[in-house]
């Protein structure tokens, strides 16, 4: 491996603004097509695209030298857009926490984290497992009982109207029950006639 290779690539341009919002999606598509499908890049150690708007440049911090070298060679062959200049950083890992005391902090910037898309289907997917059939059991709150003849009676009658209740007798013929009651109108309260 070339001794000049570092895990950080500096991208600049003399002709286009690479930090422009229209240019950045090109980087995202380029990484997905050329790098993230070739190499397994985990969420714990992603490729970092650091956008330095004030300096009109981007930093690409790769998880290792192998991916960094692949990014550099592929960008030179098929760049995300025209008129880009690529160079390795002089030192390794600008994003490494252990180097913070030896180097200046990175200026104000934005970061994009790029990782490989999930495998389709995931490795733990069980091809032999079939979906269970729907349950034939009834829900616990459902009460199933055979119904007999329907009866109707007037529950409430007033000058405004009346409420008629349709119900069915129980199997033991003990008379109407509230469980089978259907009402057409809600009952009227004694407080409805009181005016404020």
Secondary structure, DSSP 8 states (H G I E B T S, - for coil): --TT--SEEEEE-SSS-TTSHHHHHHHHHHHIIIIITTS---GGG-EEEEEETTTTEEEEE-SSHHHHHHHHHHHHHS-SSSS-EEEE-SSS-TT-GGGTTTS----S-EEEEE-----SS-TT--TT-----------TT--------EEEEEEEE-SS-EEEEEEEB-TT---B-GGG-EESS----TTTT---
